[in-house]
Amino acid sequence: MNFPLILAILLLVSGAIWMVDAVFLRKRRPAGAKDPWWVEYGASFFPVILLVFVLRSFVAEPFKIPSGSMIPTLQIGDFILVNKYTYGIRLPVINKKIIDISQPQRGDVMVFRYPEDPSVDYIKRVVGVPGDRVAYQNKKLTVNGKPVETRKVEDYLHTERLYYSKQFVEKAGDVEYRTINDEDAPSFIPDAAQFPFRENCLYNNSGVVCTVPEGHYFMMGDNRDNSRDSRYWGFVPDENIVGKAFFIWLNFSDLKRIGSFN
């Protein structure tokens, strides 16, 4: 479902009703006459729809986390807010950038339109920006020949299935975040797709090495062995960017997560 398009259509219809009534029809109605039901509803919904449209398109948009690919940073069932203007102002529906503000940085958690199906929104972490050479070999992340700063911390307990994963703290610039991986999971990528700029990637038994093309980003989930990300389906083009995730505003299963983003 293309919710932004539906919202835009509702805004245009309700706005047209409100304008036609204000400019033409209202003057022709007898004094004290009741507004027709379609005018009453259209005029009432228009300011509400306009406010939602503006906030959702240019300020912040809510999303729900459906999978565990970003564990431990984000849990299944987290409701998050995504900043829509951090990376620039984009026209609603067509997602075309009209004002450039900043670019995604390594370590950012970003929502984007899935390259293989742009009707689906994905969330992953930026690990490679245009021009970077990203290597994920034997579960070690290297960017431009330099290992990403990493330290081992206590193992992570998956409470839903009661097993442990190795847990690490990585640092990209000034951003620290936790990642996990499973010792018994293979390092190689078994079923990488044929994606644009696939010639920029080299796959081997240890993992993958990719050079990020201009205007694109290399994304990975923090749950490294349970995330289908750029290692499998390629790079995210700039025009697919939705915004930067920054706040957890609700989780029905764990209210303590409200306000956190670790």
Residue pairs with C-beta under 8 A, 6 or more apart in sequence:
2 93
2 119
4 56
4 57
4 92
4 93
5 93
7 49
7 52
7 53
7 56
7 92
8 53
8 92
8 93
10 45
10 49
11 46
11 49
11 50
11 53
13 42
14 42
14 43
14 45
14 46
14 49
15 46
15 50
17 38
17 39
17 42
17 43
17 46
18 42
18 43
18 46
21 35
21 39
21 42
21 43
25 39
29 35
35 43
53 92
56 84
57 84
57 92
58 84
58 85
58 89
59 83
59 84
59 85
60 81
60 82
60 83
60 84
60 243
61 81
61 82
61 84
61 242
61 243
62 79
62 80
62 81
62 82
62 249
63 79
63 80
63 81
63 82
63 111
63 121
63 123
63 245
64 77
64 78
64 79
64 80
65 74
65 75
65 76
65 77
65 78
65 79
65 80
65 123
66 76
67 76
68 75
68 76
68 223
68 226
69 123
69 124
69 221
69 222
69 223
69 226
69 227
69 228
69 229
70 109
70 123
70 124
70 125
70 221
70 222
70 223
70 227
71 156
71 158
71 180
71 222
71 223
71 226
72 156
72 167
72 178
72 179
72 180
72 222
72 223
72 262
73 109
73 125
73 177
73 178
73 222
73 261
73 262
74 80
74 109
74 123
74 222
74 245
74 248
75 251
75 253
75 254
75 257
77 251
77 252
77 253
77 254
78 248
78 250
78 251
78 257
79 248
79 249
79 250
79 251
80 123
80 245
80 246
80 247
80 248
80 249
80 261
81 245
81 246
81 247
81 249
82 111
82 242
82 243
82 244
82 245
82 246
83 243
83 244
83 245
83 246
84 90
84 242
84 243
85 101
85 243
86 101
86 102
86 243
86 244
87 97
87 101
87 102
87 103
87 104
87 241
87 243
87 244
88 97
88 98
88 99
88 100
88 101
88 102
89 97
89 98
89 99
89 101
90 96
90 97
90 98
90 241
91 98
95 113
95 239
95 240
95 241
95 242
96 239
97 238
97 239
103 129
104 110
104 126
104 129
104 217
104 241
104 244
105 126
105 129
105 172
105 173
105 175
106 126
106 127
106 128
106 129
106 132
106 143
106 172
106 173
106 175
107 125
107 126
107 171
107 172
107 173
107 174
107 175
107 177
108 125
108 126
108 175
108 244
109 123
109 124
109 125
109 126
109 244
109 245
109 246
109 261
110 123
110 124
110 125
110 126
110 217
110 219
110 236
110 241
110 242
110 243
110 244
110 245
111 121
111 122
111 123
111 241
111 242
111 243
111 244
111 245
112 121
112 122
112 123
112 124
112 217
112 219
112 236
112 240
112 241
112 242
113 119
113 120
113 121
113 122
113 240
113 241
113 242
114 120
114 121
114 122
114 233
114 240
115 195
115 196
115 233
115 234
115 235
115 236
115 237
115 240
116 193
116 195
116 233
118 240
121 242
122 219
123 245
124 219
124 220
124 221
124 227
124 229
124 230
125 177
125 219
125 220
125 221
125 222
126 217
126 218
126 219
127 134
127 141
127 143
127 148
127 172
127 218
127 219
127 220
128 134
128 143
128 210
128 212
128 217
128 218
128 230
129 212
129 217
129 218
130 212
130 213
130 214
130 215
130 216
130 217
131 211
131 212
131 214
132 143
132 144
132 211
132 212
132 218
133 143
133 144
133 145
133 209
133 210
133 211
133 212
134 141
134 142
134 143
134 209
134 210
134 211
134 212
134 218
135 141
135 142
135 143
135 207
135 208
135 209
135 210
136 142
136 207
136 208
136 209
136 220
136 224
136 231
137 187
137 204
137 206
137 207
137 208
137 209
138 187
138 206
138 207
139 181
139 187
139 207
139 224
139 225
140 147
140 150
141 147
141 148
141 150
141 170
141 220
142 148
148 170
148 171
148 172
149 170
149 171
150 168
150 169
150 170
150 171
151 168
151 169
152 166
152 167
152 168
153 167
153 168
153 169
153 178
154 167
155 164
155 165
155 166
155 167
156 164
156 165
156 166
156 167
156 178
156 180
157 163
157 164
158 164
158 165
165 180
165 181
165 182
165 223
165 225
166 180
166 181
166 182
166 183
167 178
167 179
167 180
168 178
168 179
168 180
168 181
169 176
169 177
169 178
169 179
170 176
170 177
170 178
170 179
177 222
177 262
178 222
178 262
179 222
179 223
179 224
180 222
180 223
180 224
180 225
181 224
181 225
182 225
182 226
185 225
187 205
187 206
187 207
188 203
188 204
188 205
188 206
188 207
189 203
189 207
189 208
189 231
189 232
191 232
192 198
192 201
192 203
192 208
192 231
192 232
192 233
193 232
193 233
193 234
195 233
195 234
195 235
196 234
196 235
197 213
197 216
197 234
197 235
198 234
200 210
200 211
200 212
200 213
200 235
201 208
201 209
201 210
201 211
201 234
202 208
202 209
202 210
207 231
208 231
210 218
210 230
210 235
212 218
212 235
213 235
215 237
215 238
216 235
216 236
216 237
216 238
217 230
217 235
217 236
217 238
217 241
218 230
218 235
218 236
219 229
219 230
219 236
220 227
220 229
220 230
220 231
221 227
221 228
221 229
230 236
245 261
246 261
247 259
247 261
248 257
248 258
248 259
248 260
248 261
249 258
249 259
250 258
251 257
251 258
